[in-house]
Amino acid sequence: MTKKRKWTKKRIASYVLLLFALLYAGIMLWQTYKPLPPGISYAGDLHQVDNIEFLYDLTYSQTKSDENYTSELRIFDEVFQMIEDAKQFVVLDFFLMDDYYDEKEDFIQLADQLTAVLVKKKKEHPDMPIVYITDPVNTGYESYESEWFKNLENAGVQVVYTDLEPLRDSMPIYSGIYRMLLQWFTFDGKNHFSNFLANDAPDVKFTSYLELLNVKANHRKTIVTDQAALVTSSNPHAASSRHGNVAFKVKGQVQNDILESEEAVLQYSSGGKLPRAELAKDGTGPYKVQYVTESKVLDTLVADIERTEKGDRIRMGMFYLSEQEVIQPLEDAANRGVAIEMVLDPNENSFGSKKSGLPNRPVVQEIRENTDNKIDVRWYNTVIGQFHTKLVTVQTADQTYITNGSSNLTERTLRDYNLEANLRIIAPTDSELVQEINTYFDRIWNNEDALYTLDVEEYQNNLTFFQRGIYALQRWIKLTTY
């Protein structure tokens, strides 16, 4: 009798464990592959336009020291001017906006500046719709109220915090546990923990850290008015204000494509509609432009890389590179004779904290081994901030295919986890726009007037077996922030 009772308890325990495992696996699979909200992962039409403006921010030094660095900052000056020039509406979508930071540097108070410009615009034109879509990271995931967005709301600006819940989970091992057990706990609801953005930011709840570990976001960075649109890799964020970034400003029907895509986020987050620009038909100029988001960035980029032949050239300035569906086509292109030049961030600094060099350093080791060193790599000399750029140009004899925006070349940004936004541009290779981009790239590649970039061996000689192992493990079990 006793033996039978013990066996029954063991059997019950086995069934409970099996049920738990099945439920855990089911939640992970559903949250990884569930349908996206309507309008997410968007690819607009190709529109012919007459002109495209190329803008960039750079911070650099003559040495490896940050004692005498110089910054050339253009992007947010253009954003402020676009708001000034708007006549009918302003719609913004920026991931990160605050002026908190820990480093002892002369950072630009971009959140203050952008708030002031928008409040002034709203006071001058109280009936003008101004909509600002952003990520809940700016409230510490509902731990506190952002002073900047509070001021905007008080001025009459419509602030929309993106609902991240309908988006897919990018870290399934953790998110399965979070959704089964952790999301239901509220604890005492008090803010006891240091902010993950900066020490001088308001404290957050423990539940904010639990939500943060799901690692997904509205990572877009764009502004559109009735006059023009701009898509960039830059945030109105003080600690990011001296990062290297790139932006493109365009006019034409693509403005309404961006508005259509942003309206999809608005509708599933809070409801409502966005205005549209009253525009003539597409122009007759030399450029074509397309708005792409989420996995459509991956699809278009891979198609553009795969069209290359021997003698073509690919140039890249990138903060993070780890997505194998991009890396493999790049390796194939290099092995068939395409010249590839990459300027990468060394992944050494994150808002004053030391980083381990992941993912870029093990990725560089891998691609150089797989191509017999056919891919040329230089590291940006990040004396302050990050080389936060996300620019790729695929240059064939006649046409150059350009992508730029918020999207790093990582699984999180290209596989429908984050919300991302890029412009894809097709330009004649001999056009003024391509010449401007090549001038920018030549300047930093060749260190024409400063020490912008360093030889690949600068960091690869320090790459450890441990770093490669951690990178491989993270990639396998998806426990990464990239």
Residue pairs with C-beta under 8 A, 6 or more apart in sequence:
23 180
24 176
24 177
24 180
25 176
27 175
27 176
27 179
27 180
28 169
28 172
28 173
28 175
28 176
29 172
31 168
31 169
31 172
31 175
31 176
31 179
32 168
32 169
32 172
33 168
34 168
36 166
36 167
36 168
36 294
36 416
37 166
37 167
37 264
37 268
38 264
38 267
38 268
39 260
39 261
39 263
39 264
39 265
39 267
39 268
40 167
40 264
40 265
40 293
40 294
40 416
40 419
41 293
41 294
41 295
41 296
41 416
42 257
42 260
42 261
42 264
42 291
42 292
42 293
42 294
42 296
43 290
43 291
43 292
43 293
43 296
43 299
43 300
44 254
44 257
44 258
44 260
44 261
44 290
44 291
44 292
45 253
45 257
45 290
46 288
46 289
46 290
46 426
47 252
47 253
47 254
47 257
47 282
47 288
47 289
47 290
48 252
48 282
48 283
48 284
48 285
48 287
48 288
49 250
49 251
49 252
49 254
49 282
49 283
49 285
49 287
49 288
49 289
50 251
50 252
50 283
50 284
50 285
50 286
50 287
51 251
51 285
51 287
52 248
52 249
52 250
52 287
52 289
52 425
52 427
52 433
53 78
53 248
53 249
53 250
54 246
54 247
54 248
54 433
54 436
54 437
54 440
55 74
55 75
55 78
55 230
55 232
55 246
55 247
55 248
55 249
56 72
56 74
56 75
56 244
56 245
56 246
56 247
56 389
56 440
57 71
57 72
57 73
57 74
57 75
57 234
57 242
57 243
57 244
57 245
57 246
58 71
58 72
58 244
58 444
58 452
59 69
59 70
59 71
59 72
59 242
59 243
59 244
59 383
59 384
59 385
60 69
60 70
60 381
60 383
60 444
60 450
60 451
60 452
61 67
61 68
61 69
61 70
61 381
61 383
61 450
61 451
62 68
62 450
62 451
63 383
63 451
64 381
64 383
64 451
64 454
65 383
66 383
66 384
69 242
69 383
69 384
70 450
71 242
73 108
73 241
73 242
75 230
75 232
75 234
75 245
75 247
76 108
76 110
76 113
76 114
76 234
76 236
76 241
78 230
78 247
78 249
79 114
79 223
79 230
79 236
80 113
80 114
80 117
82 90
82 223
82 225
82 227
82 228
82 230
82 249
83 90
83 117
83 118
83 121
83 223
83 225
84 117
84 121
85 225
85 227
85 228
86 121
86 128
86 225
86 226
86 227
87 225
87 226
87 227
88 128
88 129
88 225
88 226
88 275
88 277
88 278
89 128
89 129
89 130
89 131
89 225
89 226
89 274
89 275
90 118
90 121
90 128
90 129
90 130
90 131
90 223
90 225
91 129
91 130
91 131
91 132
91 133
91 223
91 224
91 225
91 258
91 259
91 262
91 274
91 275
92 131
92 132
92 133
92 222
92 223
93 132
93 133
93 134
93 218
93 220
93 221
93 222
93 223
93 262
93 265
93 421
94 132
94 134
94 220
94 221
94 222
94 223
94 235
94 236
95 134
95 135
95 137
95 217
95 218
95 219
95 220
95 221
95 235
95 406
96 135
96 137
96 138
96 235
96 236
96 237
96 240
97 110
97 111
97 114
97 134
97 138
97 146
97 148
97 149
97 235
97 236
97 237
98 111
98 138
98 146
98 148
98 197
98 201
98 237
98 238
99 107
99 109
99 110
99 111
99 112
99 148
99 237
99 238
100 195
100 197
100 198
100 200
100 201
100 238
100 239
101 107
101 198
101 200
101 238
101 239
101 351
101 352
102 198
102 199
102 200
102 239
102 351
102 352
103 239
103 351
103 352
105 242
105 384
107 238
107 239
107 241
107 242
108 238
108 241
108 242
109 238
109 241
110 235
110 236
110 237
110 238
110 240
110 241
111 148
111 236
111 237
111 238
112 148
113 236
114 148
114 236
115 148
115 151
115 152
118 130
118 132
118 152
118 155
118 157
119 151
119 152
119 155
119 157
121 128
121 130
122 128
122 130
122 155
122 156
122 157
123 155
126 156
129 158
129 274
129 275
130 156
130 157
130 158
131 157
131 158
131 160
131 266
131 274
132 149
132 152
132 157
132 158
132 159
132 160
133 160
133 162
133 218
133 220
133 262
133 265
133 266
133 269
134 149
134 159
134 160
134 161
134 162
134 218
135 161
135 162
135 164
135 217
135 218
135 219
136 142
136 161
136 162
136 164
137 197
137 212
137 217
138 146
138 148
138 149
138 161
139 145
139 146
139 149
139 161
140 191
140 195
140 196
140 197
140 201
140 202
140 204
140 205
140 208
141 204
141 205
141 207
141 208
141 211
141 212
142 208
143 191
143 202
143 203
143 204
143 205
143 208
144 191
144 202
144 203
144 204
149 159
152 159
153 159
158 272
160 265
160 266
160 269
160 270
161 269
162 218
162 265
162 269
162 419
163 268
163 269
163 270
164 214
164 216
164 217
164 218
166 268
167 216
167 417
167 418
167 419
168 216
168 416
168 417
169 175
169 179
169 214
169 216
169 417
170 214
170 215
170 216
170 411
170 412
170 415
170 417
170 418
170 478
171 213
171 214
171 215
171 478
171 479
171 480
172 478
173 477
173 478
173 479
174 213
174 214
174 479
175 214
178 210
178 211
178 213
178 214
182 210
183 210
183 211
185 207
185 210
186 207
187 205
187 206
187 207
189 205
189 207
190 205
191 202
191 203
191 204
191 205
192 203
192 205
192 206
193 203
193 204
193 205
193 206
193 208
193 209
194 203
194 204
195 201
195 202
195 203
195 204
196 204
196 208
196 209
196 212
197 351
198 239
198 351
215 412
215 480
215 481
216 412
216 417
216 418
217 418
217 419
218 265
218 418
218 419
219 406
219 407
219 413
219 418
219 419
219 420
220 293
220 405
220 406
220 419
220 420
220 421
221 231
221 232
221 233
221 234
221 235
221 405
221 406
221 421
222 229
222 230
222 231
222 232
222 258
222 262
222 405
222 406
222 421
223 229
223 230
224 230
224 255
224 258
224 259
224 262
224 277
225 255
225 277
226 255
226 275
226 277
226 278
227 251
227 277
228 249
228 250
228 251
228 255
229 249
229 250
229 251
229 254
229 255
229 258
230 247
230 248
230 249
230 250
231 247
231 248
231 250
231 258
231 291
231 404
231 405
231 406
231 421
231 422
231 423
232 245
232 246
232 247
232 248
232 404
232 405
232 406
233 245
233 246
233 247
233 319
233 388
233 389
233 390
233 391
233 404
233 405
233 406
234 240
234 243
234 245
234 247
234 388
239 351
239 352
239 385
240 385
240 386
240 388
241 385
242 384
242 385
243 385
243 386
243 387
243 388
244 317
244 380
244 385
244 386
244 387
244 388
244 389
245 388
245 389
246 317
246 389
246 390
246 391
246 404
247 404
248 402
248 404
248 423
248 425
250 289
250 423
252 279
252 282
252 283
252 289
253 279
253 281
253 282
254 289
254 290
254 291
254 423
255 277
255 279
256 276
256 277
256 279
257 290
257 291
258 291
258 421
259 274
259 275
259 276
259 277
261 291
261 293
261 421
262 274
263 273
263 274
265 419
266 272
266 273
266 274
267 273
286 427
286 428
286 431
287 425
287 426
287 427
287 431
287 433
288 425
288 426
288 427
289 423
289 424
289 425
289 426
290 300
290 423
290 424
290 425
291 421
291 422
291 423
291 424
292 299
292 300
292 403
292 422
292 423
292 424
293 419
293 420
293 421
293 422
294 414
294 416
294 418
294 419
294 420
295 414
295 415
295 416
297 403
297 405
297 407
297 413
297 414
297 420
297 422
297 424
298 323
298 325
298 326
298 414
298 415
300 403
300 424
301 326
301 392
301 403
301 409
301 424
302 325
302 326
302 329
304 394
304 401
304 403
304 424
305 314
305 326
305 329
305 330
305 333
305 394
306 329
306 332
306 333
307 394
307 396
307 401
308 314
308 333
308 336
308 338
308 394
308 396
309 336
309 337
309 338
309 396
310 336
310 337
310 338
311 337
311 338
311 339
311 397
312 333
312 338
312 339
312 394
312 395
312 396
312 397
313 338
313 339
313 340
313 341
313 395
314 330
314 333
314 338
314 339
314 340
314 341
314 392
314 393
314 394
314 395
315 340
315 341
315 342
315 392
315 393
315 395
315 437
315 438
315 441
316 340
316 341
316 342
316 343
316 344
316 391
316 392
316 393
317 342
317 343
317 344
317 380
317 387
317 389
317 390
317 391
317 441
317 444
318 342
318 343
318 344
318 345
318 389
318 390
318 391
318 392
318 408
318 409
319 344
319 345
319 386
319 387
319 388
319 389
319 390
319 408
320 345
320 347
320 359
320 360
320 408
320 409
320 410
320 413
320 482
321 327
321 342
321 344
321 359
321 360
321 363
321 408
321 409
321 410
322 359
322 360
322 363
322 409
322 410
322 411
322 475
322 480
322 482
323 409
323 410
323 411
323 413
323 414
323 415
325 414
326 409
326 414
327 363
327 366
327 367
330 340
330 367
330 375
331 367
331 370
331 371
331 375
333 340
334 340
334 367
334 371
334 374
334 375
335 371
335 374
339 376
340 374
340 375
340 376
341 376
341 377
341 378
341 441
341 445
342 364
342 375
342 376
342 377
342 378
343 377
343 378
343 379
343 380
343 387
343 389
343 441
343 444
343 445
343 453
344 360
344 364
344 377
344 378
344 379
344 380
344 387
345 360
345 379
345 380
345 382
345 386
345 387
345 388
346 357
346 360
346 361
346 379
346 380
346 382
346 458
346 459
347 355
347 356
347 357
347 358
347 359
347 360
347 361
348 354
348 355
348 357
348 382
348 459
349 355
349 382
349 385
349 386
350 386
356 467
356 470
357 459
357 462
357 463
357 467
358 467
358 470
358 471
358 474
358 480
358 482
359 410
359 471
359 474
359 475
359 480
359 482
361 459
361 460
361 463
361 467
362 463
362 467
362 468
362 471
362 472
363 471
364 377
364 456
364 460
365 460
365 463
365 468
367 375
368 375
368 377
368 456
376 456
377 456
378 445
378 453
378 454
378 455
378 456
379 453
379 454
379 455
379 456
379 458
379 459
380 387
380 444
380 452
380 453
380 454
381 451
381 452
381 453
381 454
389 404
390 404
390 405
390 406
390 407
390 408
390 409
390 422
391 402
391 403
391 404
391 437
392 402
392 403
392 404
392 409
393 400
393 401
393 402
393 434
393 437
393 441
394 400
394 401
394 402
395 429
395 434
396 429
397 429
398 428
398 429
399 426
399 427
399 428
399 429
400 426
400 427
400 428
400 429
400 431
400 434
400 437
401 424
401 425
401 426
402 423
402 424
402 425
402 426
402 427
402 437
403 422
403 423
403 424
403 425
404 422
404 423
404 425
405 420
405 421
405 422
405 423
406 413
406 420
406 421
406 422
407 413
407 414
407 420
407 421
407 422
408 482
410 482
411 417
411 478
411 480
411 482
412 418
412 480
412 481
412 482
413 420
414 420
425 433
427 433
427 434
428 434
442 448
443 449
443 452
444 452
444 453
445 452
445 453
447 453
473 479
474 480
